[in-house]
Structure formats: C-alpha cells, structure tokens
Amino acid sequence: DTFVSSTNLTRNYGTDTSLKIDLEKTTFLKFDLTSLANQPVINAKLRLYITNNSSVTQTIKEVSNNTWAENTITYNTQPAKGVTIAQISGTSDATWKEIDITSWVAVNAGTIASLAIDTTGNNNLYAASRETTNKPMIVVQTQIEPTSAVTATPTPIAPTATPVPVVATPTPTQSGPTPTITAGVCPTGQLV
C-alpha cells in the first residue's frame, strides 16, 4: 500500500505510515486474493484504520494494472483508475471503517488485485498503512461445502514484500446448515 501526490510527481511514499487521500493524493492498495479461487464469496469488507477523519466522500476504484510496486510507484508512474466500486463517508478519528466490497472481491477471487482511493472533495482522509499495527485488510466470508460446519476467527496476515495467501484455521462447530470461513487478507507490497 502507498499513496501518490500530484505536488511531488516523482516521489515515492511506500514506507509512509499513513495512506493519504485528498485532492492531490491518491492511495493504492494491492491484495493477494489467490487463496479465494473457486470459493463463493458471501461477504467482503475493506477495513481501514482512520487516523484523520474527513467530512467529504472518498471513492474506491478498481485498478486493472497490478504491475505497480509500493516502493517504486509515483504520481508519474501510477496505473489508471477504473470504475468506482464503493465510497467512504462518515469517518471518525482512531476508529476502524468498514466498506462493503463484496462484488469486487467475488470477481477478483483467485487473483492479485488492486484498488485506488481518491476524492473530489477538499478535506483530507488519512488511514494507517501496512507499516503500522493497524494495517488495511479485507475481511472475507466464503461459503464452503464440507460435511460438517467449519468456522474460523478472522486472521489478519502480516503483509510482506510479496503476497501472502489468506489463511484461516478451521474450528469445528455445532452451527447451522450454512458453513462459512472468515479470513483476513492484507495488502501486499508488490506483484508476485
């Protein structure tokens, strides 16, 4: 994860502890969703830890080019942003914000996938980056077809320079007929 800035066209912010979104700054996130291949995604939420709230709305957009790397991307080298898949609003300082991105995760399950967050409003939103203990993540719930129900506690995975797969430790339960696994996914630093 990182951000780029139109006021510093060639500067890289890959080690910054904040992800910044304002009129001049766009945040980029890359996720390893390969472990979700062939799994029906029931629910997926992007979780960001807000460090500076905003009174305006930010847009989350898909990014089809995943060749960017957090330690080299700049404003001049940023990939093109695609269609809006969700919006962020109503943020508060020092809290987690969850944004539903189920459809996007379902379409991209089994791949490495990127998102961009920008705004047309004139008020900064900052979130903690993966360089902090409050890393961005996607929490995913999938439906599986085992003979008995299995659940797991969301497990955020510490991101590294290369993608780390989603891992959930199943725990047998006596729950109802719809088995699920919930797992955490964290952004990666670069494409495999």
N, C-alpha and C positions, 0 to 999 in steps of 0.2 A: 504494500500500500504506500501511497505517496500523494503529493499534490503538485501541480504546476502553476506558475504565475505569469500573467501577461506583463508584469512590471519587471521581471527578471527572465528574459526569454531563453537563456541558456543555462540557468541554474537548476541543479537537481536538489530535491528536498527528501530524498529517500530515507535519510536517517532521522528526520524530524519526528518529535514525539507527538505532534498534532497533525491531524488531517484538516485542512482549511478549505472552506467553501465561501466565496463571496464573488462580487462582480469580476475580480481579476484572477481568482483562484478556482481551479477545478481539482477535485480529488479523484484518484483512480484506485480501484481495488481489483485484485485478481484472486480467484478462488479455484481450488482443486476439487472438482465435483466428480472425479473419475470413479470413486467408490460407490456412487449412486447409480451407476449404469444398470439398466434393466430393473430399477426399483420404482414403483409408483410413488411419486411424491404427494403426500397428503397435505402438508403444510410446511412453509419455509419462511423464516423471518430473518432479515438483516438486523443485527444488533450493533448499535454504535453507542459508545460511552461519551456523552456530551460534556465538553469542558467549557464551552462558551455558547450559550443559547442564542437563538435568532428569532426575530419577530416576523421574518419572511419565510416563504416556502422554497425549499430546495427540490430539484428534480434528480431522480436516479435514472440513468440512461444506460442501455446496453452498449457494449463496445465489442465489435466483431474481431478486431485485430488484437491478438493476445501476444504479440512478439515483443511488446514493451517490457522493460525491466525497471524495478523500483530504484535501482542505483544508477540508472542512466537516463531515464525519461526527463525531458524538459518541455517547456511550453512549445518550443520549435519542433520537437520530435513526437509530441503526443499523438495517439491514434484518434481517428474520427469518432465522434459520439453518434450513437444511433437514436432509436426511438425511446421516448420516456416510458419506463415500466412502473414507476411509483413516485410518490412525493413524500417529502419530510416536512412536517409542520408541528407546531405545539411543543417545542423542545424546552427543557429546563436544565440548568447547570447541574453537574455532578449526579446525573441520572442516566440510566440506560434507556435508549429509544429503540423500539422495535418497529420495523417496517415490513409489511407483508410483501414478499417477492415470490410467492409460491409458483405462479405461472412461469416466471423466468427460470427458476431452478429446475422445474419439471422439464422444460425444453432443453436445458443445458446439462442435465444429468448425464454423467459419463464423460464429461469434457473438462478442460481448463477453460474458465470463462471470466470475463472482465466486466466491471461496471465503472461508470463515471458519475460523479455527483457535482452538479453546478447550480447556479441560481441566476435569476434576472433581477433579484431584489438587492437593495443596498444595505445589508446587515449581515455580519459575519456569523457563520456557524463553524465551530471547531469541535472535533471529536478526537478521542485518543487513538493513536496509531498502534501498529503491532509492536512498536518499540517500547510499549508500556505494559503494565499488568492488565489493563482493561482493553485488550485487543478487539478489533472488529471481528465479528463472526457471523456465520449463518447457522441458525438452528433449524434442523430439518427433521420432519417426521415422515417416515415412509411406512407403507403397508407391506407386510410380508405374508407368505402363505405357509408357515410351519404347521406341524401337527399340534403344537401347543403354543399358547400365547407367550411372547417374549417382550420384555420392555427393558429399557436402559436409561440411565440418567444422562442428560446432555453432558458431553465431554468435550470442552474446548481443547483444541490441539495447538500446541505452541508452533507458530509458523516458523519456517526456516527459509533459506535462500532458494530451496527447491520445494515443490509442492509436497505436502504431507497428506495422505489419504484420510478420509473420515474414519474414525474408529469408535465403535460403541461396544461396551462389554455387556452382552445379554444377561439378564437375570430372569429365570423362570418365575412366573406369577400365576395366580389363580384368576386372572382378569377375564373380562367378557370375550365375545367372539371376534373382535377386530384387533388382531395383533399389530403392534407398531414397534418401531425402533426410533428413538430420538437421538440424534447425534449432533455435535458441534462441528462446524467447519470454519477454519480460519484462513485468512488471505495468505497467499504465497508471495515470495519476493520476485520470482521470475518463472518463465515458462520452462518446462522440463526439457 
